[in-house]
Amino acid sequence: MNNFRLLVIAACICESKTLATKRSSEDKFMRGSVGIEKQALPDRLLLLSEVESRANHHVVEETRVQDYISIFGSQEEFTFAYSDIFSTQHETQSITSSASQISTHTTFPTQDEATESTLLQTLHEMIENRSDLSSTSDDPTSIMLLRREGTNSFLDGMSAMDDSGPNARDVSNAFGNGPSSILNSFGAANILWAFGQFVNHDISLVNVKFGDICDVTVPPHDPFLDASVKALGMNRSIFEIDNIAVAQQVTNISSLINGDNVYGNTFSRLNFIRADDSGVTGRLRTSGPNLLPKNTEGLSNRGGDARSDLFLAGDVRANENLALTVMHTLWLREHNHWADKLRVAHPELSGDEIFYMARVIVQAEMQKVIYDEFLPAMLGDDAFPPYDGFKPNVDPRVENVVSSCAYRIGHSMVPSALYIDYGNKTLETLALENAFFAPSQLERTGGIDAFLRGMVNSVCQEVDPFIVPAMRNHLFSNQFDLLAINIQRARDHGIPDFNSIRASLGFEKLDNFDDFLFSQELASVYSDTDQIDCWIGMNSEPRLERLMLGETQRAVLARNFANIRDGDVNFYKNSITEPELLALIEGTTLADVIRRNSDSPGSLDDVRDDIFFLPL
C-alpha cells in the first residue's frame, strides 16, 4: 500500500472537516463580540518589526521634522478569514471540479473499499460545504484585539497613556554602559531567537496610527546619539475601545499557528507567492538560488513596497534581518519539498490539491516543532499541561502583555554580528547593522546554508536587560533604540508595572532592588521597585532553576501559548486522527526540516538533533 498517498489525503480531510467548528469557535473572539477583553500573542520575538513608524525623525528646537524611513512601508490590510487559505475564484472552481470527479479518476490505496469510500465522501462533502470559497476579496472582514489580562495602567482607565515613569531613553542608557556581550550560560544557539521571531510573525502584527505621537524624548547630551536627534519618533498602536470602555490594541493577523507567515493572509499575497506555473505544481514561487521571490509587484513590504530587490514572503517583515529571512526561506522550501513529493507520487492530483495538501503538512509540522522543541527550550518541559483536546471556550488570542513585553525576550539574545559558516573551516561575521533589509547577502553567499550553519553552531546572548549597540543605538542602521521602544510600547498599551503583573499571577512582589539581578542599574533610574517597567523587570528578575528566564515571564508565556494551542480546533493533535499521518508529523524535527532543505543535498546533514542548544 502506498502509505504516503493515504497520509496526504487524510491530511487534507483533517484540515477541512473542522472548518465550521473552527470558524464558530473563533468568531466570538473577533471585534464586536460581547466580552471582548481578549488576547493576542507575542508581537514578534526580535521586534525589528513593530512598525515603529517614523523611526528616524528628529525634533530640532520647536520644529518637528517627520522623516518616515522606508523600512516601515505602507500598511497592508490583513484579513483573518478562513477564506484566505484559498486564493482565487478560479482556484475554487478548479478544486471543486477535481473533487467532484475524484472517485472516478483516482484510486486511493486504502485498506479496504469501505475506508476508501469514507475518505472520498468526506473530502467531497468538505469541499462542497466550504461556503467561503467564492470570496476573492482582499478587504478585511475581521480583526482581533489583543487580550488584556487584569488591570491596565491608562491614566483615565480607558486609553490615556501614562508616561510619568522615567524617560525610556534614560532607562535604556542606564543599561547602555553594561556589557554588550554576555554569552548564554545554557549554550542556547542563535537559531533559537531567529526561529522565535519567525513564530512571532505568524501570530501577531500590530500597526500604528500615524500622527498619534508618543515620542521618546532624547535627553540632552545623550552619550550615544547625535546631538541633532531630539526625539525617537513613535506613534501609538491602533486600538479600539471595547465594551467595558478600555482601549484594546488591534492585531491584524490570526493568533493561531497556521503558517500565515509562509502563505500570507490576503488573496493578492497568496496569489503572488504561489508559483507562476498556472497552478500545475502546487509549489511556492522562488528566485535565484532557491530563495524567496522578489517583490516585483510592489506588494506591502517592510523596507519599502517599491523595492523590487527585497524578498516577499507571507509576512511583510521577512526582510528585517537575515536570520529571519533565512527562516522564511527554509519553510518555503519545506512546502516545495512536500509539493514535489506529492506531484511525483501522484501525477493525477491537480496543482491546487497538491498545494493545499502540502500546506496542511507544513502547518502541522510548524505546530509540532513549536510545542515539542521551541517552547520547551524556552520555558522548560513542564511549562503547561499535556494536550488533552480542543477547548471551545478557551480564548486563543495573544495577550497584550505578551505582545508588548514578555515575548520580546529575544531582543537581548541577539548578537552584534551574524556568523556565516561555509562548513569548510571558512567563517565570516556580518555586523548586525549590515544584516537589516539585506537580501543581497543571501545571493552573495549562494543561499541559506552558511547562515543556518552559523546560527546552529554559535551561542546567542544571555537573557538580560542588555541589548547590543546595533539595536540600542542603530536599529535598522538608523539612530534608534529598541530597548526604549520596548518600554514606551508597553506604556502605550497600558501594561502595568512589573510588580503589578507579578501580583496578578499570585507571586509575591519584589520589594527591594537587591531582589533583582541588576540592582545597581535599576536603582539608578527607578525610585522604587513598583515603578519598574514590564520588560525591564522580566529581564531582570531571578532565573528559575535550569531555565534562562524568571517565573513571571515564564508564567505569562506559558499561559498564552497553552491557550493558543487549546483554543485552536485545527491544532494537529486534534485535527489529525489518521495514525500514519500523525506519526509522520510527530516524527518531524526542526533538524529534519533543515537537513532536507539545504542548498546542496547533504550539506547540512551533520546538524545536531538538539538544534537549539550547543553542547556545554
C-alpha positions in Angstrom: 0.0 0.0 0.0 1.2 3.5 -0.8 1.1 4.9 2.7 2.2 8.4 1.6 -0.9 8.8 -0.5 -3.2 7.8 2.3 -1.4 10.2 4.6 -1.7 13.3 2.5 -5.4 12.6 1.7 -6.0 12.2 5.4 -4.2 15.5 6.0 -6.5 17.3 3.5 -9.5 15.8 5.2 -8.4 16.7 8.7 -7.7 20.3 7.7 -11.1 21.0 6.3 -13.6 18.8 8.2 -13.3 21.1 11.2 -13.7 24.3 9.4 -17.2 25.0 10.6 -16.3 24.4 14.2 -13.1 26.5 13.8 -15.0 29.5 12.5 -17.6 29.2 15.1 -15.2 28.9 18.0 -13.1 31.9 16.9 -15.8 34.3 15.8 -16.8 35.0 19.3 -13.3 36.5 19.9 -13.5 38.9 17.0 -14.1 42.6 17.1 -17.7 43.4 18.1 -18.2 40.4 20.2 -19.5 40.5 23.7 -16.9 40.5 26.5 -14.0 41.4 24.3 -11.1 41.7 26.6 -9.3 39.3 24.6 -5.9 38.0 23.9 -3.2 38.5 21.3 0.1 36.8 21.2 3.7 37.8 21.1 4.4 40.7 18.9 7.4 39.1 17.4 10.5 37.9 19.2 13.0 40.1 17.6 10.7 43.0 17.4 12.5 44.5 14.5 9.1 44.9 13.0 6.9 46.7 15.4 6.1 49.3 12.8 7.7 51.9 15.0 6.7 54.3 12.2 8.8 57.5 12.0 11.9 55.6 13.2 14.4 58.3 12.4 12.5 61.6 12.7 14.2 64.4 14.5 12.7 67.1 16.7 15.0 70.1 16.4 14.2 73.0 18.7 10.5 73.8 18.1 10.4 72.3 14.6 9.2 68.7 14.1 10.7 67.0 11.0 8.8 63.9 10.0 11.3 61.7 8.3 9.4 58.5 7.6 12.0 56.0 6.6 11.1 53.4 4.1 11.6 50.3 6.3 8.1 50.6 7.6 6.4 51.0 4.2 2.7 51.2 3.8 0.4 49.0 5.8 -1.4 46.3 4.0 -4.9 45.5 5.3 -4.9 42.0 6.7 -7.8 39.7 6.9 -8.3 36.9 9.4 -10.8 34.9 7.5 -10.6 31.3 6.7 -11.4 32.0 3.1 -7.8 33.3 2.9 -6.4 29.8 2.5 -7.8 29.8 -1.0 -6.6 32.5 -3.4 -9.0 33.0 -6.3 -12.4 32.1 -7.7 -10.6 30.2 -10.5 -8.8 28.0 -7.9 -12.1 27.5 -6.1 -13.8 26.2 -9.2 -10.8 24.0 -10.0 -10.7 22.4 -6.6 -14.5 21.7 -6.6 -14.4 20.3 -10.1 -11.5 18.0 -9.4 -13.1 16.8 -6.1 -16.4 16.0 -7.9 -14.5 13.7 -10.2 -12.2 12.2 -7.7 -14.0 8.9 -7.2 -13.9 8.1 -10.9 -10.4 9.3 -11.8 -8.4 8.4 -8.7 -7.9 5.1 -6.8 -6.7 5.6 -3.3 -4.7 2.7 -1.8 -6.6 2.3 1.4 -7.0 -0.8 3.5 -10.4 -1.7 2.1 -13.2 -0.4 -0.1 -15.3 0.9 2.9 -12.4 3.0 4.2 -11.7 4.3 0.7 -15.4 5.3 0.2 -15.4 7.1 3.5 -12.3 9.1 2.6 -13.7 10.1 -0.7 -17.1 11.1 0.6 -15.6 13.1 3.5 -13.3 15.0 1.1 -16.0 15.7 -1.4 -18.6 16.9 1.2 -16.0 19.0 2.9 -15.1 21.0 -0.2 -18.7 21.3 -1.2 -19.6 22.8 2.2 -16.9 25.5 2.1 -19.1 28.5 1.6 -16.2 30.8 1.9 -14.6 29.5 -1.3 -16.5 32.0 -3.5 -14.8 35.1 -1.9 -11.9 36.7 -3.8 -11.7 39.9 -1.8 -8.7 41.4 0.0 -10.9 43.6 2.2 -10.6 42.8 5.9 -13.6 41.0 7.3 -12.4 40.6 10.8 -9.7 41.7 13.1 -8.7 40.6 16.6 -8.0 42.6 19.7 -5.1 41.7 22.0 -6.4 40.1 25.1 -5.9 42.1 28.3 -5.4 40.0 31.5 -6.1 42.0 34.6 -5.9 45.8 35.0 -4.4 48.5 32.8 -2.2 51.5 33.6 -4.0 54.1 31.5 -4.3 57.4 33.3 -8.0 57.6 32.8 -8.6 53.9 32.9 -9.5 53.9 29.3 -6.8 54.9 26.8 -4.7 57.9 28.0 -1.0 56.8 28.1 0.8 57.1 31.4 4.3 58.3 30.6 5.0 59.6 34.2 7.8 57.0 34.7 11.4 57.6 34.0 12.3 58.6 30.4 12.5 55.5 28.3 15.8 56.5 26.8 17.2 57.3 30.3 16.3 53.7 31.3 18.0 52.4 28.2 21.1 54.4 28.8 21.3 53.1 32.4 21.9 49.7 30.9 23.9 51.0 28.0 27.2 51.0 29.8 26.8 47.4 30.8 28.4 44.5 29.0 27.3 44.4 25.4 28.1 40.7 25.0 27.3 38.0 27.6 27.1 34.6 26.1 24.1 32.4 27.0 25.0 30.3 30.0 22.9 27.4 28.8 24.6 27.3 25.4 21.5 28.3 23.5 22.1 28.7 19.8 21.3 31.8 17.8 18.7 29.8 15.8 16.6 29.9 19.0 15.8 33.6 18.8 15.7 33.5 15.0 13.0 30.8 15.0 11.2 32.6 17.8 10.9 35.7 15.7 9.6 33.7 12.8 6.9 32.2 15.1 6.0 35.6 16.4 5.3 36.8 12.9 2.8 34.0 12.4 0.7 35.2 15.3 0.8 38.9 15.8 1.1 42.1 13.7 0.3 45.4 15.5 0.2 48.5 13.3 0.3 52.1 14.4 -1.8 55.2 13.9 0.3 57.8 12.1 0.0 61.1 13.8 -0.9 59.7 17.2 2.5 60.6 18.6 4.2 59.0 21.6 7.8 60.0 21.0 10.6 59.2 23.3 12.5 62.4 24.2 16.2 62.1 23.9 17.9 63.6 26.9 20.4 66.4 26.4 24.0 65.3 26.0 23.0 61.7 25.2 26.3 59.8 25.3 25.4 57.6 22.2 23.2 59.5 19.8 24.0 62.6 17.7 23.1 65.9 19.3 20.7 66.6 16.4 18.5 63.7 17.5 16.0 65.3 19.9 13.4 62.5 19.9 12.9 58.9 18.9 9.8 59.1 16.8 7.0 56.7 17.6 3.2 56.5 17.0 0.7 54.8 19.3 -0.6 51.4 18.3 -4.0 51.3 16.7 -6.7 50.4 19.3 -10.4 50.1 19.7 -12.5 50.8 22.8 -14.1 47.6 23.9 -17.4 47.0 25.6 -16.1 47.8 29.1 -14.6 51.1 27.9 -10.9 50.1 27.8 -8.6 50.5 24.8 -7.6 47.2 23.3 -4.8 47.2 20.7 -5.5 45.6 17.3 -3.6 42.7 15.8 -4.1 42.3 12.1 -3.4 38.6 11.7 -4.6 35.4 13.4 -3.0 34.4 16.6 -3.3 30.8 15.6 -0.2 28.9 14.4 -1.4 28.4 10.8 1.5 29.3 8.6 0.3 32.8 7.6 4.0 33.9 7.7 4.6 31.5 4.9 1.5 31.8 2.8 0.1 35.3 3.7 -3.4 36.0 4.7 -4.7 38.0 1.8 -5.6 36.8 -1.6 -3.3 39.1 -3.5 -0.3 38.0 -1.4 -1.1 34.3 -1.7 -1.6 34.6 -5.5 1.8 36.1 -5.9 3.5 33.7 -3.6 2.2 30.7 -5.4 4.5 29.5 -8.3 3.8 31.2 -11.6 3.1 27.9 -13.4 -0.7 28.1 -13.9 -1.2 26.2 -10.7 0.2 23.0 -12.0 2.9 22.1 -9.5 1.4 23.4 -6.2 4.8 24.9 -5.4 5.6 28.3 -3.9 7.4 30.9 -6.1 11.2 31.2 -5.8 14.0 33.4 -7.1 17.7 33.0 -7.7 19.3 30.0 -5.9 16.1 28.7 -4.5 15.4 31.8 -2.4 12.2 33.7 -1.6 10.7 35.5 -4.6 11.4 39.2 -5.1 8.7 41.8 -4.6 8.3 42.7 -8.3 4.7 43.7 -8.0 5.0 46.3 -5.2 3.0 44.5 -2.6 3.1 45.7 1.0 6.6 45.0 2.4 8.6 46.4 5.3 11.7 48.1 3.9 9.8 49.7 1.1 6.9 48.5 -1.1 8.7 49.7 -4.3 12.0 47.9 -3.6 12.0 45.1 -6.0 15.3 43.9 -4.6 13.6 42.8 -1.4 12.2 39.4 -0.9 8.4 38.8 -0.5 7.1 36.2 2.0 3.7 35.6 3.7 4.6 38.2 6.3 5.6 41.8 5.5 8.5 41.7 7.9 10.6 38.9 6.2 13.5 41.2 5.3 14.0 42.8 8.7 17.1 40.8 9.4 18.9 38.0 7.5 18.3 35.4 10.3 14.6 35.9 9.9 14.8 35.9 6.1 16.6 32.5 6.3 13.8 31.1 8.4 11.2 32.2 5.8 13.3 30.6 3.1 13.6 27.4 5.0 9.9 26.9 5.4 9.2 28.0 1.8 11.5 25.1 0.8 9.7 22.8 3.2 6.4 23.5 1.4 8.1 22.8 -2.0 9.6 19.6 -0.6 6.2 18.2 0.0 4.7 19.6 -3.1 7.4 17.9 -5.2 6.9 14.5 -3.4 3.2 14.7 -4.0 3.5 15.5 -7.6 5.9 12.7 -8.3 4.0 10.1 -6.3 0.5 11.2 -7.6 0.7 12.9 -11.0 -3.1 12.7 -11.2 -3.5 15.3 -8.5 -4.2 18.9 -9.5 -1.8 21.6 -8.6 -4.4 23.0 -6.2 -4.8 19.7 -4.4 -1.0 19.4 -4.1 -0.7 23.0 -2.8 -3.3 22.6 -0.1 -2.1 19.1 1.0 1.4 20.4 1.3 0.2 23.4 3.2 -1.6 21.2 5.7 1.5 19.2 6.4 3.7 22.3 6.8 1.2 23.9 9.2 1.2 20.7 11.3 5.0 20.5 11.3 5.3 24.1 12.5 2.9 23.4 15.4 4.8 20.3 16.3 8.2 22.0 16.3 7.0 24.9 18.3 5.3 22.9 21.1 7.7 20.0 21.2 11.1 21.8 20.7 11.0 25.6 20.8 8.7 26.2 23.8 10.4 23.5 25.9 13.8 25.1 25.1 12.5 28.5 26.3 10.1 27.6 29.1 11.1 24.1 30.2 9.4 20.7 29.7 6.7 21.2 32.2 5.5 24.8 31.4 1.9 23.7 30.7 -0.2 20.6 31.0 -0.1 17.9 28.3 -2.5 18.4 25.5 -6.0 16.9 26.1 -8.1 18.2 23.2 -9.7 21.3 21.8 -11.4 23.5 24.3 -14.0 25.7 22.5 -14.3 28.1 25.4 -10.6 28.9 25.5 -9.7 32.3 24.0 -6.6 31.7 21.8 -5.7 35.3 21.2 -2.3 36.8 22.1 -2.2 38.6 25.4 -1.3 42.3 25.4 1.4 41.7 28.0 2.9 39.0 25.8 2.8 41.0 22.6 4.2 44.2 24.0 6.5 42.8 26.7 7.0 39.1 27.6 7.7 37.7 24.1 10.3 40.4 23.4 12.7 38.2 25.4 14.6 37.5 22.2 15.8 41.1 21.8 18.5 40.6 24.4 19.6 37.3 22.8 20.6 38.8 19.5 24.4 39.1 19.0 26.3 42.0 17.5 27.1 40.0 14.4 25.7 37.0 12.5 28.0 34.1 11.7 28.4 32.9 8.2 29.9 29.3 8.4 30.7 27.8 5.0 31.5 24.4 6.6 35.0 24.3 5.2 36.7 26.0 8.1 35.8 29.3 6.5 34.0 31.6 8.9 32.8 35.1 8.3 30.9 37.6 10.5 28.4 40.1 9.3 27.8 43.1 11.6 24.2 43.2 12.7 23.6 46.7 11.3 24.5 45.3 7.9 22.0 42.5 8.2 18.9 44.6 8.1 17.0 44.5 4.8 20.0 43.0 3.1 18.7 40.3 0.6 21.9 40.6 -1.5 23.8 38.8 1.3 22.0 35.6 0.7 22.7 35.9 -3.0 26.4 36.6 -2.3 26.7 33.5 -0.1 24.9 31.3 -2.6 21.9 30.5 -0.4 21.0 29.9 3.3 23.3 27.0 4.3 26.2 29.2 5.6 23.8 31.3 7.7 21.9 28.3 9.0 25.2 26.6 9.9 26.3 29.8 11.6 23.1 30.1 13.6 23.1 26.5 14.7 26.8 26.4 15.7 27.1 29.8 17.6 25.9 30.7 21.1 23.4 33.5 21.4 23.4 36.3 24.1 22.1 35.9 27.6 18.5 36.8 28.5 19.0 40.1 30.4 18.2 43.8 30.1 21.2 44.4 27.8 20.8 44.9 24.1 23.7 45.1 21.6 24.5 48.6 20.3 23.3 47.8 16.8 19.8 47.6 18.2 20.0 50.1 21.0 21.6 52.9 19.1 21.5 51.9 15.4 18.3 49.9 14.9 17.8 49.3 11.1 21.1 51.2 10.6 19.4 54.4 11.9 19.8 56.1 15.3 17.0 54.3 17.1 16.7 52.4 20.3 14.9 49.0 20.6 15.1 48.9 24.3 13.5 52.3 24.7 10.8 51.2 22.2 10.0 48.2 24.4 9.5 50.4 27.4 7.4 53.0 25.6 5.3 50.5 23.7 4.2 48.8 26.9 3.2 52.1 28.3 1.3 52.9 25.1 -0.6 49.6 25.5 -1.4 50.3 29.2 0.7 47.4 30.5 1.1 47.7 34.3 4.4 47.8 36.1 6.3 44.6 36.6 5.3 44.1 40.3 1.7 44.5 39.4 2.0 41.8 36.8 3.7 39.5 39.4 0.9 40.1 41.9 -1.8 39.3 39.2 -0.1 35.9 38.8 -0.2 35.2 42.5 3.6 35.8 43.0 5.0 38.0 45.8 6.2 41.4 44.8 10.0 42.0 44.7 10.1 44.9 47.2 13.9 45.6 47.1 16.2 46.4 44.3 18.5 43.7 45.7 15.8 41.2 44.9 16.7 41.7 41.2 19.7 40.6 39.2 20.7 44.1 38.1 20.0 46.2 41.2 22.5 48.9 40.6 21.2 49.8 37.2 17.6 49.6 38.3 18.2 51.8 41.3 19.8 54.5 39.2 16.7 55.2 37.2 13.7 54.0 39.3 12.6 55.4 42.6 11.2 52.1 43.9 10.6 48.6 42.6 6.9 49.3 41.9 7.9 51.7 39.2 9.9 49.2 37.2 8.6 48.7 33.6 7.4 45.3 32.5 10.2 44.4 30.0 13.0 45.6 32.3 11.6 43.7 35.3 11.0 40.5 33.4 14.5 40.5 32.0 16.0 41.4 35.5 14.1 39.0 37.8 15.9 36.0 39.3 16.1 33.0 37.0 14.3 29.8 37.6 16.5 26.7 38.2 17.7 25.3 34.9 15.9 28.0 32.9 17.1 31.2 31.2 14.1 33.2 32.4 12.3 34.1 35.6 8.9 32.9 36.9 6.9 35.9 35.9 7.9 35.8 32.2 7.6 32.0 32.1 4.1 32.1 33.6 2.8 34.7 31.2 4.2 33.0 28.1 3.1 29.5 29.2 -0.4 30.7 29.8 -0.7 32.3 26.5 0.8 29.5 24.4 -1.3 27.0 26.2 -4.4 29.0 25.2 -3.3 29.3 21.6 -2.9 25.5 21.5 -6.1 24.6 23.3 -8.3 27.1 21.6 -7.3 26.0 18.1 -9.6 23.3 16.7 -7.0 22.7 14.0 -4.1 22.0 16.3 -2.6 19.0 14.7 -3.2 16.7 17.7 -6.9 17.4 17.5 -7.4 17.6 13.7 -5.2 14.7 12.6 -6.7 11.4 13.7 -5.2 9.2 11.0 -2.4 7.3 12.8 0.1 7.2 10.0 -0.2 10.9 9.2 0.1 11.7 12.9 3.2 9.6 13.1 4.7 11.5 10.2 4.2 14.8 11.9 5.3 13.6 15.3 8.5 12.2 13.8 9.5 15.6 12.3 12.0 17.9 14.0 13.4 21.2 13.0 16.7 19.5 12.3 14.9 17.3 9.8 13.5 20.3 8.1 16.9 21.9 7.8 18.6 18.7 6.6 16.2 18.1 3.7 16.1 21.8 2.6 19.8 22.6 2.3 21.2 24.4 -0.7 23.1 21.3 -1.7 21.8 17.7 -0.9 23.6 16.5 2.2 25.4 19.7 3.0 23.6 20.2 6.4 23.2 16.5 7.3 25.5 17.0 10.2 23.4 19.4 12.1 22.6 18.0 15.6 19.2 16.8 16.6 19.1 19.1 19.7 19.1 22.1 17.3 18.5 24.9 19.9 21.5 24.1 22.2 25.2 23.6 21.7 26.9 21.0 23.9 28.4 22.7 27.0 
